[in-house]
């Protein structure tokens, strides 16, 4: 017999509405305040990496870092206790990002240098799409993700072809130029081929023989054509993907599993079957 889900208590439901939803004034106020805190904390982490600023304001920046860490820890705990299925949230994309946004500071007590990992907090700004209800942007993002997912096999085949070309050209260049001209090994020659094929062109290695320059010229011309291929693949998939209509997008969060993306007229979560909050 299937176990009946226990509904959230009124105070947990209220916390869930404020933290996970952005339709109410309190929810929007909370999320905008959270975004400001994320931006300020990321700026503090960046400033701490500047040597002169760290020497002068290191103590203040350290205090600010701990302030935001405690703030985000409290928020993380509230998200867990206001969810009917906490492990669903903990193991979700947002749950993992929220956890990683706090743990580096605590790890810094035992290990040095982990504070720089706090820059991962910038990923939490993805919530801006849900907060401001930018439906057309959410729809566009979902369409792009769907197109990338559909075109994945083609892109994988394309990357394999590029890798084969780089390997063959790199090996030939190793045989033509040799170690005296900087092509000291086949892996290093393949590195040169990839840099040239992608039109990056660091210039740390360059052919000097006529045959090597001719082969490099062919590879450069191929690079211009190859760059356009992934764009064409994804563009074709996007053209064939049906656009998500604005009125079909719903950002309400399930009180049990915290998943979003339900239909506007949905009364139950399509992921876990739980009753949605009105």
C-alpha positions in Angstrom: 0.0 0.0 0.0 1.4 3.4 -1.0 2.3 5.6 1.9 0.2 8.7 2.1 2.2 11.9 2.1 2.1 14.1 5.2 1.2 17.7 4.3 3.4 20.5 5.6 2.4 22.3 8.8 1.1 25.8 8.3 4.4 27.5 9.4 6.5 25.3 7.1 4.1 26.0 4.3 4.4 29.7 5.0 8.2 29.5 4.9 8.1 27.4 1.7 5.9 30.1 0.1 8.3 32.8 1.0 11.5 31.0 0.1 10.5 29.0 -2.9 7.8 31.2 -4.5 8.1 34.7 -5.9 4.4 35.5 -6.5 3.8 37.0 -3.1 5.3 40.3 -2.0 7.2 38.6 0.8 8.5 36.0 -1.6 9.7 38.6 -4.1 11.3 40.7 -1.3 13.1 37.7 0.1 14.4 36.6 -3.4 15.6 40.1 -4.4 17.3 40.5 -1.0 18.9 37.1 -1.6 20.2 38.1 -5.0 21.7 41.3 -3.5 23.4 39.2 -0.8 24.8 36.8 -3.4 26.2 39.7 -5.5 27.8 41.3 -2.5 29.3 38.1 -1.3 30.8 37.3 -4.7 32.3 40.9 -4.8 33.8 40.3 -1.4 35.4 37.0 -2.6 36.8 38.8 -5.7 38.3 41.6 -3.6 39.9 39.2 -1.2 41.8 37.7 -4.1 43.4 41.1 -4.8 46.7 41.1 -2.8 46.8 44.9 -1.9 43.1 44.9 -0.8 43.5 41.7 1.1 46.5 43.1 3.1 44.6 46.3 4.0 41.0 45.0 4.5 41.6 41.3 5.1 40.0 41.2 8.5 36.9 43.1 7.3 36.5 40.9 4.2 36.9 37.8 6.4 34.1 39.0 8.7 31.9 39.8 5.6 32.6 36.3 4.3 31.5 34.6 7.5 28.4 36.9 7.7 27.2 35.8 4.3 28.1 32.2 5.0 26.0 32.1 8.1 23.2 33.8 6.3 23.2 31.3 3.4 23.5 28.4 5.8 20.4 29.6 7.6 18.6 29.9 4.3 19.8 26.4 3.2 18.5 24.9 6.5 15.1 26.7 6.1 14.8 25.3 2.5 15.4 21.8 3.8 12.9 22.0 6.7 10.2 23.7 4.6 10.2 20.9 2.0 8.1 17.7 2.4 10.8 15.6 0.7 14.1 17.2 1.9 16.4 14.8 0.0 14.7 15.7 -3.2 15.8 19.3 -2.7 19.2 18.4 -1.3 20.0 16.2 -4.4 18.5 18.7 -6.9 20.6 21.1 -9.0 19.7 24.1 -6.8 20.2 22.1 -3.6 23.7 21.1 -4.6 24.6 24.6 -5.6 23.2 26.0 -2.3 25.3 23.5 -0.4 28.4 24.3 -2.3 27.8 28.0 -1.7 28.4 27.6 2.0 30.8 24.6 2.5 34.0 26.3 1.4 34.1 28.7 4.3 33.8 25.9 6.8 36.4 23.9 5.0 38.7 26.9 5.2 38.9 26.2 9.0 40.9 23.1 8.2 42.3 23.7 4.7 43.7 26.9 3.2 42.7 28.4 -0.1 39.2 26.9 -0.2 37.5 30.3 0.2 38.1 31.0 -3.4 35.6 28.3 -4.2 32.9 30.6 -2.8 32.8 32.2 -6.3 30.4 29.3 -7.1 27.7 31.5 -5.4 27.4 33.4 -8.7 25.6 30.3 -10.1 22.8 31.0 -7.7 21.9 34.1 -9.7 20.1 31.8 -12.1 17.2 32.3 -9.7 16.7 35.7 -11.3 14.7 34.1 -14.1 12.2 32.8 -11.6 12.1 35.8 -9.4 11.3 38.4 -12.0 9.0 36.0 -14.0 10.8 36.6 -17.2 8.7 34.0 -18.9 9.9 34.6 -22.5 13.5 34.2 -21.3 12.7 31.1 -19.4 11.0 29.7 -22.5 14.0 30.6 -24.6 16.3 29.0 -22.2 14.3 25.8 -22.1 14.1 25.7 -25.9 17.9 26.1 -26.1 18.5 23.3 -23.5 16.1 21.1 -25.5 17.9 21.9 -28.7 21.3 21.2 -27.2 20.0 17.9 -25.8 18.6 16.9 -29.2 21.7 17.8 -31.1 24.1 16.1 -28.6 24.8 13.0 -30.8 25.7 15.2 -33.8 27.9 17.4 -31.8 29.7 14.4 -30.3 30.3 13.0 -33.8 31.5 16.4 -34.9 34.0 16.7 -31.9 35.3 13.2 -32.7 36.0 14.2 -36.3 37.8 17.4 -35.1 39.9 15.3 -32.7 40.8 12.9 -35.5 41.8 15.8 -37.8 43.9 17.4 -35.1 45.6 14.1 -34.3 46.4 13.4 -38.0 47.6 17.0 -38.8 49.6 17.2 -35.5 51.3 13.9 -36.3 52.2 15.1 -39.8 53.5 18.3 -38.4 55.7 16.4 -36.0 57.2 14.5 -38.8 57.6 17.5 -41.0 59.0 20.1 -38.5 60.6 17.9 -35.8 61.8 18.8 -32.4 64.3 21.4 -33.6 61.4 23.7 -34.6 59.4 23.3 -31.4 57.3 20.2 -32.3 59.1 18.1 -29.7 56.4 15.3 -29.4 53.2 14.2 -31.0 51.0 15.4 -28.1 52.6 18.9 -28.3 52.0 18.9 -32.1 48.4 17.9 -31.5 48.1 20.8 -29.1 49.4 23.1 -31.8 46.9 21.6 -34.3 44.0 22.2 -31.9 45.1 25.8 -31.2 45.4 26.5 -34.9 42.1 24.7 -35.8 40.1 26.7 -33.3 41.7 29.9 -34.6 43.1 30.8 -31.2 46.7 31.0 -32.4 48.8 31.5 -29.2 52.0 31.7 -31.4 54.1 29.7 -28.9 54.8 27.1 -31.7 54.9 27.9 -35.4 56.1 26.0 -38.4 59.2 27.2 -40.3 59.5 24.9 -43.2 57.6 25.5 -46.5 55.7 22.2 -46.3 54.8 22.9 -42.6 53.5 26.4 -43.5 51.4 25.0 -46.3 49.9 22.4 -44.0 49.3 25.1 -41.4 47.5 27.2 -44.0 45.2 24.3 -44.9 44.4 23.8 -41.2 43.7 27.5 -40.7 41.2 27.6 -43.6 39.5 24.4 -42.2 39.2 26.1 -38.9 36.9 28.8 -40.2 34.6 26.2 -41.7 34.6 24.0 -38.6 33.7 26.8 -36.2 30.4 27.3 -38.0 29.3 23.6 -37.8 28.1 23.5 -34.1 26.3 26.7 -34.6 24.5 25.3 -37.6 23.6 22.0 -35.8 22.1 23.8 -32.8 20.5 26.4 -35.0 18.7 23.7 -37.1 17.5 22.0 -33.9 16.2 25.3 -32.5 14.3 26.0 -35.7 12.6 22.6 -35.5 11.8 22.9 -31.8 8.4 24.1 -30.8 8.6 27.3 -28.8 7.2 27.2 -25.3 4.4 29.6 -25.0 4.5 32.2 -22.2 1.1 31.2 -20.8 2.3 27.6 -20.5 5.1 28.4 -18.2 4.5 28.0 -14.5 7.2 28.6 -11.9 5.3 27.4 -8.8 7.3 25.1 -6.6 6.0 21.8 -5.3 5.9 21.9 -1.4 7.1 18.3 -1.3 9.9 17.9 -3.9 10.5 21.6 -4.7 10.4 21.0 -8.5 9.0 23.7 -10.9 7.7 23.6 -14.4 4.1 22.6 -13.9 1.1 23.6 -16.1 -0.8 26.6 -15.0 -3.9 24.6 -14.3 -2.1 21.8 -12.6 -3.3 20.8 -9.1 -0.7 18.0 -8.5 3.0 17.9 -9.1 3.9 16.1 -12.3 7.2 14.9 -10.7 6.0 13.4 -7.4 2.2 13.6 -7.6 1.9 15.7 -4.5 -0.8 18.4 -4.2 0.4 21.8 -5.2 0.0 24.9 -3.0 -2.8 27.1 -4.4 
